[in-house]
Amino acid sequence: MSQHGLLRPLRAAELSEGTLRYLLLVAALLTPRPPPLMVFNEPEASLHPNLIGALARSMRKVSKETQLFVVSHSAQLVSELRKDDCCVEIALEKRLGETLAPEHESPKWRWPSR
């Protein structure tokens, strides 16, 4: 990575985990031929809080071309993603070891008999 003011380009090993993660997320989002579905699990992990808005803007832009699923614990990221009404939010809760989506109807599971 090179930047104005640096005496020499930096190697990947010299970058922070957050910087590397951000660069990889942006590379995935800016692919010239996005896949039909992209899934991001906690993309905010290790990112500086100032980068979350930029990441969300990129995600909102890409969501116009491809289906995105984003799993996040970050209220800031969720708030940023809501800005263009581009998302459906499903909040999950854990009760007694069971993960529930209280605002949504539970699926009707049909278990085969033994």
C-alpha positions in Angstrom: 0.0 0.0 0.0 1.4 3.4 -0.9 0.1 6.7 0.3 1.2 10.3 -0.1 3.6 11.2 2.8 4.9 7.6 3.4 8.5 7.2 2.7 7.9 3.7 1.2 5.0 1.4 0.3 3.8 -0.7 3.2 3.6 -4.5 2.9 0.4 -6.3 4.0 2.3 -7.6 7.1 2.8 -4.0 8.3 -1.0 -3.1 8.1 -3.3 -3.6 11.0 -6.0 -6.3 11.0 -8.7 -3.7 10.7 -7.0 -2.1 7.7 -6.5 -5.4 6.0 -10.1 -6.5 6.7 -11.5 -3.2 5.3 -9.4 -3.5 2.1 -10.6 -7.1 1.6 -14.3 -6.1 2.2 -14.0 -3.2 -0.2 -12.4 -5.5 -2.8 -15.2 -8.0 -2.4 -17.8 -5.3 -2.7 -16.2 -3.6 -5.7 -15.8 -6.7 -7.8 -16.8 -5.9 -11.4 -19.1 -9.0 -11.6 -20.8 -9.3 -8.2 -22.3 -12.8 -7.5 -26.1 -13.1 -7.0 -25.5 -13.4 -3.2 -22.9 -12.0 -0.8 -22.9 -12.8 2.9 -20.9 -10.8 5.5 -20.6 -12.1 9.0 -19.7 -9.2 11.4 -17.9 -7.1 8.9 -17.4 -4.4 11.5 -15.0 -6.6 13.5 -11.6 -5.0 14.0 -12.7 -1.9 12.0 -12.1 1.6 13.2 -15.5 3.2 13.9 -14.9 5.9 11.4 -14.8 3.3 8.6 -18.2 1.8 9.3 -20.1 4.6 7.5 -18.0 4.1 4.4 -18.4 0.4 4.5 -22.2 0.8 4.9 -22.3 3.1 1.9 -20.5 0.6 -0.2 -22.8 -2.1 0.9 -25.9 -0.1 0.2 -24.6 0.7 -3.3 -23.8 -3.0 -4.0 -27.2 -4.1 -2.7 -28.8 -2.5 -5.7 -27.1 -5.1 -7.9 -26.9 -8.2 -5.7 -28.5 -9.7 -2.6 -26.6 -9.0 0.6 -26.9 -10.7 3.9 -25.2 -8.9 6.7 -24.9 -10.3 10.3 -23.9 -7.7 12.7 -23.7 -6.7 16.4 -22.9 -3.1 15.5 -25.8 -0.7 16.1 -23.8 1.9 14.1 -23.6 -0.4 11.0 -27.3 -1.4 11.2 -28.2 2.3 11.5 -26.1 3.2 8.5 -27.5 0.4 6.4 -31.1 1.5 7.1 -30.5 4.9 5.5 -31.7 4.0 2.0 -34.4 1.6 3.0 -32.3 -1.1 1.4 -32.6 -3.6 4.2 -34.9 -5.8 6.1 -33.8 -6.1 9.7 -34.3 -9.3 11.7 -33.3 -8.9 15.3 -32.4 -12.1 17.0 -32.6 -12.9 20.8 -31.2 -15.8 22.7 -33.5 -17.3 25.4 -32.4 -20.3 27.4 -29.9 -21.3 24.7 -32.4 -21.0 21.9 -32.0 -18.3 19.2 -35.4 -16.6 18.4 -36.6 -13.9 16.0 -39.5 -12.6 18.2 -40.9 -10.3 15.6 -41.2 -13.1 13.0 -43.2 -16.3 12.9 -41.2 -19.4 13.6 -40.8 -21.9 10.8 -43.0 -25.0 10.9 -40.4 -27.8 11.2 -41.4 -31.3 10.2 -39.1 -33.9 11.7 -39.2 -37.4 10.2 -40.3 -40.2 12.6 -37.6 -42.6 13.7 
